[in-house]
Amino acid sequence: MSQELTVTKAATAAAVGDELLQLVSFNIGPEEFGVDITKVQEINRMVDITKVPQAPAYVEGVINLRGKVIPIIDLRKRLGVAHQDNDKNTRIVVVDIDSHVMGLIVDSVSEVLRIPVSTIEPPPDIATGANAEYIQGVAKMEDRLLIFLDLSKVIDLESIGAVAS
Protein backbone atom coordinates (compact mmCIF):
# COMPACT_ATOMS: atom_id res chain seq x y z
CA MET A 1 0.00 0.00 0.00
CA SER A 2 2.74 2.51 0.88
CA GLN A 3 4.50 1.86 -2.43
CA GLU A 4 1.23 2.50 -4.23
CA LEU A 5 0.78 5.69 -2.27
CA THR A 6 4.31 6.88 -3.15
CA VAL A 7 3.79 6.11 -6.84
CA THR A 8 0.41 7.83 -6.80
CA LYS A 9 1.87 10.94 -5.18
CA ALA A 10 4.71 11.01 -7.69
CA ALA A 11 2.23 10.62 -10.55
CA THR A 12 0.07 13.38 -9.10
CA ALA A 13 3.08 15.69 -8.77
CA ALA A 14 4.06 14.94 -12.37
CA ALA A 15 0.50 15.57 -13.53
CA VAL A 16 0.47 19.04 -12.03
CA GLY A 17 3.76 19.90 -13.74
CA ASP A 18 6.11 19.50 -10.77
CA GLU A 19 9.46 18.16 -11.95
CA LEU A 20 10.60 14.96 -10.23
CA LEU A 21 14.13 14.45 -8.99
CA GLN A 22 15.62 10.99 -8.49
CA LEU A 23 17.93 10.65 -5.52
CA VAL A 24 19.99 7.87 -4.00
CA SER A 25 19.52 8.13 -0.24
CA PHE A 26 22.04 6.95 2.31
CA ASN A 27 22.80 7.30 5.99
CA ILE A 28 25.75 8.78 7.79
CA GLY A 29 25.18 8.39 11.49
CA PRO A 30 21.57 9.18 12.33
CA GLU A 31 21.11 11.53 9.35
CA GLU A 32 19.75 10.68 5.92
CA PHE A 33 21.38 12.26 2.88
CA GLY A 34 20.61 12.19 -0.81
CA VAL A 35 22.54 12.77 -4.03
CA ASP A 36 21.31 13.11 -7.59
CA ILE A 37 21.07 9.63 -9.11
CA THR A 38 22.63 10.87 -12.35
CA LYS A 39 25.92 11.31 -10.44
CA VAL A 40 25.90 7.73 -9.07
CA GLN A 41 27.59 5.04 -11.15
CA GLU A 42 27.32 2.09 -8.78
CA ILE A 43 27.16 1.00 -5.15
CA ASN A 44 29.68 -1.52 -3.80
CA ARG A 45 30.42 -3.33 -0.55
CA MET A 46 33.54 -2.24 1.31
CA VAL A 47 36.86 -3.49 -0.07
CA ASP A 48 40.46 -3.06 1.04
CA ILE A 49 41.60 0.52 0.56
CA THR A 50 45.23 1.40 -0.17
CA LYS A 51 46.37 4.40 1.87
CA VAL A 52 47.94 7.35 0.04
CA PRO A 53 50.62 9.35 1.89
CA GLN A 54 49.88 13.04 2.51
CA ALA A 55 46.32 12.83 1.20
CA PRO A 56 43.71 15.08 2.83
CA ALA A 57 42.43 13.60 6.11
CA TYR A 58 39.03 12.72 4.61
CA VAL A 59 40.61 10.71 1.76
CA GLU A 60 40.85 7.10 2.92
CA GLY A 61 43.00 6.11 -0.05
CA VAL A 62 42.42 4.47 -3.41
CA ILE A 63 40.94 1.25 -4.77
CA ASN A 64 41.28 -0.60 -8.04
CA LEU A 65 37.83 -0.74 -9.61
CA ARG A 66 37.94 -2.89 -12.72
CA GLY A 67 41.40 -1.64 -13.69
CA LYS A 68 40.80 2.01 -12.81
CA VAL A 69 42.31 3.57 -9.68
CA ILE A 70 39.75 5.74 -7.89
CA PRO A 71 40.07 7.81 -4.72
CA ILE A 72 37.86 6.93 -1.75
CA ILE A 73 36.44 9.66 0.47
CA ASP A 74 35.07 9.02 3.95
CA LEU A 75 31.94 11.19 4.08
CA ARG A 76 31.86 10.92 7.88
CA LYS A 77 35.24 12.68 8.06
CA ARG A 78 34.37 15.15 5.31
CA LEU A 79 31.14 16.18 6.99
CA GLY A 80 32.60 16.19 10.50
CA VAL A 81 30.51 13.29 11.83
CA ALA A 82 31.96 11.19 14.69
CA HIS A 83 33.94 8.09 13.72
CA GLN A 84 32.16 4.76 13.52
CA ASP A 85 33.68 1.44 12.53
CA ASN A 86 32.62 -0.01 9.20
CA ASP A 87 30.11 -2.86 9.38
CA LYS A 88 28.20 -5.16 7.02
CA ASN A 89 26.01 -2.24 5.88
CA THR A 90 28.88 0.11 4.99
CA ARG A 91 28.99 0.86 1.28
CA ILE A 92 31.10 2.70 -1.28
CA VAL A 93 28.93 4.87 -3.51
CA VAL A 94 30.86 5.42 -6.75
CA VAL A 95 30.06 8.83 -8.21
CA ASP A 96 31.09 10.89 -11.21
CA ILE A 97 31.56 14.57 -10.46
CA ASP A 98 32.61 16.69 -13.43
CA SER A 99 34.26 13.63 -15.07
CA HIS A 100 36.11 12.70 -11.85
CA VAL A 101 35.14 9.22 -10.64
CA MET A 102 35.48 8.58 -6.90
CA GLY A 103 33.99 6.50 -4.13
CA LEU A 104 32.17 7.81 -1.07
CA ILE A 105 32.08 5.71 2.09
CA VAL A 106 28.61 5.81 3.69
CA ASP A 107 27.14 3.89 6.64
CA SER A 108 24.35 2.38 4.57
CA VAL A 109 22.41 2.96 1.37
CA SER A 110 18.66 3.30 1.87
CA GLU A 111 16.79 3.56 -1.40
CA VAL A 112 16.23 5.37 -4.66
CA LEU A 113 13.65 8.12 -4.23
CA ARG A 114 11.61 10.11 -6.72
CA ILE A 115 10.60 13.38 -5.12
CA PRO A 116 9.03 16.53 -6.49
CA VAL A 117 11.57 19.36 -6.79
CA SER A 118 9.09 21.58 -4.93
CA THR A 119 9.67 19.56 -1.73
CA ILE A 120 13.30 20.70 -1.59
CA GLU A 121 13.88 23.89 0.35
CA PRO A 122 17.10 25.86 0.70
CA PRO A 123 19.10 25.02 3.82
CA PRO A 124 17.86 26.88 6.89
CA ASP A 125 19.69 30.10 7.83
CA ILE A 126 20.86 28.50 11.06
CA ALA A 127 22.93 25.98 9.07
CA THR A 128 25.85 28.36 8.65
CA GLY A 129 28.68 26.11 9.85
CA ALA A 130 31.62 25.07 7.71
CA ASN A 131 29.63 22.18 6.22
CA ALA A 132 26.59 24.29 5.30
CA GLU A 133 28.09 25.00 1.88
CA TYR A 134 27.76 21.27 1.08
CA ILE A 135 24.00 21.32 1.53
CA GLN A 136 22.04 22.00 -1.63
CA GLY A 137 18.73 21.78 0.16
CA VAL A 138 16.51 19.88 2.55
CA ALA A 139 13.78 17.64 1.17
CA LYS A 140 10.59 17.43 3.21
CA MET A 141 9.34 13.87 3.09
CA GLU A 142 6.12 12.72 4.75
CA ASP A 143 7.84 11.23 7.78
CA ARG A 144 11.41 12.58 7.64
CA LEU A 145 13.82 15.17 6.30
CA LEU A 146 16.54 14.35 3.79
CA ILE A 147 19.66 16.49 3.35
CA PHE A 148 20.37 16.95 -0.36
CA LEU A 149 24.15 17.20 -0.87
CA ASP A 150 25.92 19.19 -3.56
CA LEU A 151 28.74 16.76 -4.39
CA SER A 152 30.71 19.31 -6.38
CA LYS A 153 31.09 21.31 -3.16
CA VAL A 154 31.63 18.32 -0.86
CA ILE A 155 34.60 17.16 -2.91
CA ASP A 156 37.73 19.26 -3.39
CA LEU A 157 38.48 18.08 -6.93
CA GLU A 158 41.94 19.65 -6.96
CA SER A 159 43.06 17.65 -3.89
CA ILE A 160 41.39 14.48 -5.15
CA GLY A 161 42.99 14.83 -8.58
CA ALA A 162 46.42 14.87 -6.96
CA VAL A 163 45.59 11.65 -5.04
CA ALA A 164 44.31 9.77 -8.09
CA SER A 165 47.25 10.68 -10.34
N, C-alpha and C positions, 0 to 999 in steps of 0.2 A: 504494500500500500504506500509506504513512504517513497519508494522509487517512482511509483506512478505519480504521486503528488509532486515530486521534484521535476519530473518530465513535463507534467502539465503546467507547472509554474514557468518553466523555461519556454515552453511553447507559447504560453500566454504573453510572456515578456517579448518574445520574438514577434508575435502577432501585433503588438502595439508599437513595434518599431524600435524596441530597446535592443541595442547590440549586445550579443552574448560574448563573454570572455571565457576561454578554457584555461584552467589553472591546474597545476599539480600541487597538491597540498602535502605538507610534511610537518613534523613536529621537531622542535628543538626545546628541550625541557618541557615546561607545561604549555608553551605557546604554540599556536598553529600558524604556519606561514604558507604562502603560495607564490608560485612563479608562473609566468606565462608558459603554457605548454609548448609553444613554438620554439622556445629556447632549450627545451629538454630533449636530449637525444636518446638517453636510456637510463635505466635504474639498475644498479648492481649491488650484490652483497659485498660486504667488506672483504678486501684482499690485503696482502702484505704491501706496505708502502715503503719505498726507499727514501730515506731522509736525504735532504739536500742541504749541505753546509751553507750558512749565512742567508738562508731564505727568511722571509718575514715570519714572525712568530705564528701566524695563523695558517701558514703553508705547511702541511704535514709532510709533504714530499712529492714523489712522482710514482706513477704506476705505468706498466706497459699494458695498453689496451689494444689488443689485436695488432701489435707491431707499431703502435703510435705511443710515444711517451707523453703523458698528460699530467699536469700539476693537480694536486689534491689539496683543497682548502677545507679546514675545519670551521664550519659555520658557527659553532659554539664559541670558538676563540674570536672569530671575526666580529661577532655580534656582542661579545662580552658576557656570555652566559657561562655560569659555573661549570667546571669540568665534570664530566660523567664518563665512566668507562663504557666502551663499546659493548653492545650485546647482540643477541641474535636478530634484533630488529633494525640495527644500524645499517644504513644504506649509503651508497655513493650515487648521487644524482649527477649524471654527466650532462653538462650544458654547453651550449655554443653561444658565446657572447662576442659579437663583432668579429666573427671568424676565429676566435680563440676557444679551443675546446678544453674544458677542465672539469674536475669532479668536485662535488660539494658533499662533505660528510654531514649527514643529518641523523637524528635519533631514530626516526621511522618515517615511512612514506604512508600517507593516509589514503588519498583517492584523487581521481581526476574530477574536477568540478566544472560545471558550466553555470556561470552566474551573470546576471545582467550587469552591464557596466555601471548602470545607475545606482547599484548597491555599494559601489566603492566610493568612499569619501576621502578627502585629503587627510593626512595625519593630523591629529589634534595639536593645537598650539602648544600644549604642555610637553609634547614629545620633542624637546629641543636639545636633547643630549647629542653626544658625538655620533650615535648610531641613527639619529632621526633622518639623516640624509639618505639612508638606505631604504627608507619606507616610502613606497610610491603611493600607498593608500591603505585604508582599512575597509575590508568588505564586511558588511552587516549581513550575517546569515540568520536564519530563523532562530537558532539556538546557540550561536557562538559568533565570535569575531575572528576574522582571518587577516593577518598582516600580509599585505601584498608587497613583496620585495622588488626593488629595482636592481637587478643583478649587475648592470653596468656601473652602478655606484658602489655596490658591495665589494666588487673585485677591482683591485688596483692592477689594471692590465699591464702597466709598465713593469711592475715588480714581478708579476706572474710570467711575463714574457722572458725575463732574465732567468727564471727558474727552469722553464721548459727548454731553453736553448742550450 
